[in-house]
Amino acid sequence: MSQKISLKGAERKVFSTAINDGLWDILLGCFFLIFALAPFLSTRLGDFWSSVVFLPFWLLVFLIVQWLRKHMVTPRVGVVKFGQARRTKLRKFAVVMLAVNVIVFIFGLVAAMSFGRVTGQIYTITLGLIFLIGFSVAAYFLDFNRLYFYGLLVGLSFLGGEWLWARGYASHHGFPITFGTTAGIMILVGLAVFVRLLRDNPAPIEEIPSEEA
């Protein structure tokens, strides 16, 4: 029994190490950076296109992250294959996150159809709760505890931005300030974790075969 528990704990530790490279933090930070920058273009392009215009930037960041993971992280930590229990948990995570995304999509449709009839505070609180729940679910299934903190940051970014805007302390619903801060924290944490991983896990040096060999 104790051996089974120790193996389960070891697998959980290996899985956490495999995803804790800092690159996920950077990717999330760059995504939420769009929330901070898009409002400046909304008056000219509209809410939809002011967000879409940043997708090439986010795609570029995604490709860079994939390259770093393949050429800098994998040679240091290797490739991990997990057992059936872990794969089942990941499948459940995928199903739950699909449900969360469907809820967000439906919420967007309802918000568009009822525009002007519901106060902005209701939208803000609902979006904050959806993101908080989504991040918490991801943190639980992935054993990635920083996501709890990030979910709280994102939820507070909606609420804090609305509070700043309602009191005249900031424009654009306060998103440039709150989401700029949230994105900055995610990116800085990710960079710190990534640099530490490179420092603690030097790249393997291929042995040069001798003439005798």
KEDREN-712601 format. One record per residue (C-alpha): x, y, z; residue number from 1. Coordinates in steps of 0.02 Angstrom, whole numbers, plus 32768, in hexadecimal, padded with zeros to 4 digits. Layout:
REM KEDREN-712601
<xx X&yy Y&zz Z&num NUM> .
...
END
This chain:
REM KEDREN-712601
<xx 8000&yy 8000&zz 8000&num 1> .
<xx 808A&yy 8078&zz 8031&num 2> .
<xx 80E7&yy 804E&zz 7F90&num 3> .
<xx 804A&yy 8076&zz 7F2A&num 4> .
<xx 8038&yy 811E&zz 7F82&num 5> .
<xx 80F0&yy 8146&zz 7F69&num 6> .
<xx 80E4&yy 811D&zz 7EAF&num 7> .
<xx 804B&yy 818B&zz 7E9E&num 8> .
<xx 80A4&yy 8219&zz 7EF6&num 9> .
<xx 813E&yy 8201&zz 7E8A&num 10> .
<xx 80D6&yy 8208&zz 7DEB&num 11> .
<xx 807F&yy 82A5&zz 7E28&num 12> .
<xx 8128&yy 82F5&zz 7E4C&num 13> .
<xx 816B&yy 82C7&zz 7DA0&num 14> .
<xx 80CF&yy 830B&zz 7D4C&num 15> .
<xx 80DB&yy 83AE&zz 7DAC&num 16> .
<xx 8192&yy 83BE&zz 7D7D&num 17> .
<xx 816A&yy 839E&zz 7CC6&num 18> .
<xx 80EB&yy 842C&zz 7CB8&num 19> .
<xx 8142&yy 84A3&zz 7D31&num 20> .
<xx 81BC&yy 84ED&zz 7CB4&num 21> .
<xx 817D&yy 85A1&zz 7CBD&num 22> .
<xx 8149&yy 85A1&zz 7C06&num 23> .
<xx 8092&yy 8584&zz 7C2F&num 24> .
<xx 8098&yy 861E&zz 7C9F&num 25> .
<xx 80E3&yy 8686&zz 7C12&num 26> .
<xx 8061&yy 8647&zz 7B97&num 27> .
<xx 7FD2&yy 8672&zz 7C0D&num 28> .
<xx 801E&yy 871C&zz 7C32&num 29> .
<xx 802B&yy 8747&zz 7B78&num 30> .
<xx 7F75&yy 8711&zz 7B60&num 31> .
<xx 7F34&yy 8781&zz 7BEB&num 32> .
<xx 7FA3&yy 880E&zz 7BAD&num 33> .
<xx 7F25&yy 881B&zz 7B1F&num 34> .
<xx 7EA1&yy 884F&zz 7B9F&num 35> .
<xx 7F12&yy 88DF&zz 7BD1&num 36> .
<xx 7F3B&yy 891C&zz 7B21&num 37> .
<xx 7E9C&yy 88F8&zz 7ABD&num 38> .
<xx 7E31&yy 897E&zz 7B13&num 39> .
<xx 7E9E&yy 8A06&zz 7AC6&num 40> .
<xx 7E67&yy 89CC&zz 7A19&num 41> .
<xx 7DB0&yy 89A7&zz 7A41&num 42> .
<xx 7D71&yy 8A56&zz 7A15&num 43> .
<xx 7DBC&yy 8A48&zz 7966&num 44> .
<xx 7DAD&yy 898F&zz 793E&num 45> .
<xx 7D20&yy 8957&zz 79B2&num 46> .
<xx 7D29&yy 88D9&zz 7A40&num 47> .
<xx 7D37&yy 8841&zz 79CE&num 48> .
<xx 7DBE&yy 8879&zz 7954&num 49> .
<xx 7E22&yy 88D2&zz 79DA&num 50> .
<xx 7E3F&yy 8826&zz 7A27&num 51> .
<xx 7E52&yy 87C4&zz 7984&num 52> .
<xx 7EDD&yy 8836&zz 7948&num 53> .
<xx 7F4C&yy 87F5&zz 79D5&num 54> .
<xx 7F36&yy 873D&zz 79A8&num 55> .
<xx 7FD0&yy 873A&zz 7935&num 56> .
<xx 8038&yy 877B&zz 79C8&num 57> .
<xx 7FF4&yy 86F4&zz 7A3B&num 58> .
<xx 8011&yy 8670&zz 79B4&num 59> .
<xx 80C6&yy 86AA&zz 79A2&num 60> .
<xx 80DF&yy 869D&zz 7A5E&num 61> .
<xx 8092&yy 85EE&zz 7A5B&num 62> .
<xx 810A&yy 85B5&zz 79D2&num 63> .
<xx 819F&yy 85FE&zz 7A30&num 64> .
<xx 8168&yy 85A4&zz 7AD0&num 65> .
<xx 8157&yy 8500&zz 7A72&num 66> .
<xx 8206&yy 8517&zz 7A29&num 67> .
<xx 8250&yy 853B&zz 7AD5&num 68> .
<xx 81F8&yy 84A4&zz 7B20&num 69> .
<xx 8238&yy 8432&zz 7A96&num 70> .
<xx 82EB&yy 8470&zz 7A88&num 71> .
<xx 8311&yy 84AF&zz 7B38&num 72> .
<xx 829D&yy 845B&zz 7BB6&num 73> .
<xx 828A&yy 83AA&zz 7B71&num 74> .
<xx 8347&yy 838A&zz 7B62&num 75> .
<xx 8357&yy 83B9&zz 7C1A&num 76> .
<xx 82C2&yy 8362&zz 7C6A&num 77> .
<xx 829A&yy 82DF&zz 7BE7&num 78> .
<xx 81F2&yy 829F&zz 7BA9&num 79> .
<xx 817B&yy 8255&zz 7C2A&num 80> .
<xx 80FA&yy 81CD&zz 7C09&num 81> .
<xx 8073&yy 81B8&zz 7C8C&num 82> .
<xx 8007&yy 8129&zz 7CC7&num 83> .
<xx 7F50&yy 8107&zz 7CA9&num 84> .
<xx 7F15&yy 8165&zz 7D45&num 85> .
<xx 7F6D&yy 8205&zz 7D10&num 86> .
<xx 7F2E&yy 81F8&zz 7C5D&num 87> .
<xx 7E7C&yy 81DF&zz 7C9E&num 88> .
<xx 7E8D&yy 827A&zz 7D0A&num 89> .
<xx 7ECA&yy 82DF&zz 7C75&num 90> .
<xx 7E36&yy 82A4&zz 7C0C&num 91> .
<xx 7DBF&yy 82DC&zz 7C96&num 92> .
<xx 7E1A&yy 8382&zz 7C99&num 93> .
<xx 7E02&yy 8395&zz 7BDD&num 94> .
<xx 7D47&yy 8371&zz 7BEC&num 95> .
<xx 7D31&yy 83ED&zz 7C7B&num 96> .
<xx 7D92&yy 8476&zz 7C21&num 97> .
<xx 7D2A&yy 8458&zz 7B84&num 98> .
<xx 7C8E&yy 8471&zz 7BEE&num 99> .
<xx 7CD6&yy 8512&zz 7C36&num 100> .
<xx 7CFC&yy 8554&zz 7B88&num 101> .
<xx 7C4C&yy 852A&zz 7B4E&num 102> .
<xx 7C07&yy 8589&zz 7BE3&num 103> .
<xx 7C75&yy 861F&zz 7BB9&num 104> .
<xx 7C39&yy 8618&zz 7B03&num 105> .
<xx 7B82&yy 8611&zz 7B38&num 106> .
<xx 7BA0&yy 869F&zz 7BB2&num 107> .
<xx 7BEA&yy 8707&zz 7B25&num 108> .
<xx 7B51&yy 86E8&zz 7AB8&num 109> .
<xx 7AD9&yy 8714&zz 7B45&num 110> .
<xx 7B3E&yy 87B0&zz 7B6D&num 111> .
<xx 7B38&yy 87E7&zz 7AB6&num 112> .
<xx 7A7B&yy 87CC&zz 7AAA&num 113> .
<xx 7A56&yy 8825&zz 7B4F&num 114> .
<xx 7AD0&yy 88B3&zz 7B35&num 115> .
<xx 7A93&yy 8950&zz 7B8E&num 116> .
<xx 7A13&yy 88F4&zz 7BF8&num 117> .
<xx 7A8D&yy 88AE&zz 7C77&num 118> .
<xx 7B0A&yy 8917&zz 7CD8&num 119> .
<xx 7BC3&yy 8908&zz 7CB4&num 120> .
<xx 7BE2&yy 88D4&zz 7D68&num 121> .
<xx 7B7E&yy 8834&zz 7D4E&num 122> .
<xx 7BE6&yy 8807&zz 7CB5&num 123> .
<xx 7C86&yy 882D&zz 7D12&num 124> .
<xx 7C5B&yy 87C5&zz 7DAC&num 125> .
<xx 7C1F&yy 8733&zz 7D41&num 126> .
<xx 7CBC&yy 8733&zz 7CD4&num 127> .
<xx 7D2B&yy 873F&zz 7D6E&num 128> .
<xx 7CD4&yy 86A9&zz 7DBC&num 129> .
<xx 7CDF&yy 8643&zz 7D1B&num 130> .
<xx 7D9A&yy 8660&zz 7D0C&num 131> .
<xx 7DB4&yy 863D&zz 7DC5&num 132> .
<xx 7D57&yy 8597&zz 7DB7&num 133> .
<xx 7DB2&yy 8569&zz 7D16&num 134> .
<xx 7E5E&yy 858B&zz 7D60&num 135> .
<xx 7E32&yy 852F&zz 7E00&num 136> .
<xx 7DF9&yy 8495&zz 7D9E&num 137> .
<xx 7E99&yy 8499&zz 7D38&num 138> .
<xx 7F03&yy 84AB&zz 7DD6&num 139> .
<xx 7EAE&yy 8414&zz 7E25&num 140> .
<xx 7EBC&yy 839E&zz 7D90&num 141> .
<xx 7F6C&yy 83D5&zz 7D5F&num 142> .
<xx 7FB1&yy 83DF&zz 7E11&num 143> .
<xx 7FEC&yy 848C&zz 7DE1&num 144> .
<xx 7FCD&yy 84F6&zz 7E7C&num 145> .
<xx 8002&yy 859C&zz 7E30&num 146> .
<xx 7F64&yy 8597&zz 7DC7&num 147> .
<xx 7EFB&yy 85B4&zz 7E64&num 148> .
<xx 7F5A&yy 8657&zz 7E7C&num 149> .
<xx 7F4B&yy 8686&zz 7DC5&num 150> .
<xx 7E90&yy 8664&zz 7DC7&num 151> .
<xx 7E7F&yy 86D9&zz 7E5C&num 152> .
<xx 7EE7&yy 875D&zz 7E02&num 153> .
<xx 7E7C&yy 8753&zz 7D65&num 154> .
<xx 7DDA&yy 8759&zz 7DC8&num 155> .
<xx 7E16&yy 87F1&zz 7E28&num 156> .
<xx 7E4F&yy 8842&zz 7D86&num 157> .
<xx 7D9B&yy 8847&zz 7D4A&num 158> .
<xx 7D57&yy 8885&zz 7DF0&num 159> .
<xx 7DE6&yy 88FE&zz 7E15&num 160> .
<xx 7DE0&yy 8947&zz 7D66&num 161> .
<xx 7D26&yy 8966&zz 7D73&num 162> .
<xx 7D3E&yy 89B7&zz 7E1D&num 163> .
<xx 7DC6&yy 8A2C&zz 7DDA&num 164> .
<xx 7D5C&yy 8A5B&zz 7D43&num 165> .
<xx 7CBC&yy 8A79&zz 7DA8&num 166> .
<xx 7D18&yy 8AF4&zz 7E18&num 167> .
<xx 7D6E&yy 8B4E&zz 7D8A&num 168> .
<xx 7E1D&yy 8B13&zz 7DB7&num 169> .
<xx 7E3C&yy 8ABC&zz 7D10&num 170> .
<xx 7DF9&yy 8AB1&zz 7C60&num 171> .
<xx 7DC5&yy 8A18&zz 7BFA&num 172> .
<xx 7D77&yy 89C5&zz 7C93&num 173> .
<xx 7E22&yy 89C4&zz 7CE5&num 174> .
<xx 7E5B&yy 892E&zz 7C7F&num 175> .
<xx 7F00&yy 897B&zz 7C43&num 176> .
<xx 7F34&yy 898E&zz 7CFA&num 177> .
<xx 7EEF&yy 88EF&zz 7D48&num 178> .
<xx 7F10&yy 8876&zz 7CB9&num 179> .
<xx 7FB7&yy 88C9&zz 7C94&num 180> .
<xx 7FE9&yy 88A6&zz 7D48&num 181> .
<xx 7FA6&yy 87F3&zz 7D42&num 182> .
<xx 7FFC&yy 87CD&zz 7C9D&num 183> .
<xx 809F&yy 8819&zz 7CDC&num 184> .
<xx 809D&yy 87AC&zz 7D78&num 185> .
<xx 807E&yy 870E&zz 7D12&num 186> .
<xx 8108&yy 8735&zz 7C96&num 187> .
<xx 8187&yy 8764&zz 7D1D&num 188> .
<xx 8160&yy 86C7&zz 7D82&num 189> .
<xx 816E&yy 865E&zz 7CE5&num 190> .
<xx 8216&yy 86AB&zz 7CB6&num 191> .
<xx 8258&yy 868D&zz 7D66&num 192> .
<xx 8222&yy 85D6&zz 7D65&num 193> .
<xx 8267&yy 85BB&zz 7CB6&num 194> .
<xx 8310&yy 8608&zz 7CDF&num 195> .
<xx 831A&yy 85A0&zz 7D7F&num 196> .
<xx 82F4&yy 8502&zz 7D1B&num 197> .
<xx 8381&yy 8529&zz 7CA1&num 198> .
<xx 83F7&yy 854E&zz 7D30&num 199> .
<xx 83CF&yy 84B3&zz 7D96&num 200> .
<xx 83CC&yy 843E&zz 7D00&num 201> .
<xx 8462&yy 845D&zz 7C8F&num 202> .
<xx 8452&yy 8422&zz 7BDC&num 203> .
<xx 849A&yy 8373&zz 7BC5&num 204> .
<xx 8543&yy 8371&zz 7B6E&num 205> .
<xx 8555&yy 82EF&zz 7AE7&num 206> .
<xx 85F3&yy 828A&zz 7AFD&num 207> .
<xx 866D&yy 8294&zz 7A6C&num 208> .
<xx 86A2&yy 81E4&zz 7A3F&num 209> .
<xx 875C&yy 81C5&zz 7A52&num 210> .
<xx 87C9&yy 8186&zz 79C4&num 211> .
<xx 87D6&yy 80DB&zz 7A19&num 212> .
<xx 871A&yy 80CD&zz 7A22&num 213> .
END
